[in-house]
Amino acid sequence: MSGRPHAYACKPDHCITCGDDAVAMTVVRIDGARGLALCEDPDGARATVETALVDPLRAGDSVLVHAAVAIAVLEPHAWEAT
């Protein structure tokens, strides 16, 4: 053992499974029939997100998105700096 942490050790800012970060996004449009939502991050980038874990959603809701899956509903704009 070299004494160095393993390259895949847990880190507080990303998922060790996929290396992806969770991102706060705003729901722009819902496709309830397919369980998807078009979401936008604070920089204006848009992505299609799976919503089954947090349904029901409405346009304007804030969600935490990880690996293209909404994993939590956030308080409105809780992720923005005040």
C-alpha positions, 0 to 999 in steps of 0.5 A: 500500500502506498498510503495514497487514497484510492483513485475511486475513493468517495469525494464530497462533490461527485458520485464515485459510481459515474463521476457525475455531479448533481445539478439544480435545474428548473423544470421548463416543460413536462412530458408526463406520458413519457415521465420526462421533463425538459429542464434548464440549469442556471447557465441556461443549458437544457437537458431531458430529465427522467422524473419518476422519482419526484412526480408530480412536477410542474413547470417552474419547479426546481429539482436536483438532477443526477445522471439525467434523473431528477432525485429531489424537489428543491425549494423554489430557487434554493440553489441560487446565491442570495 
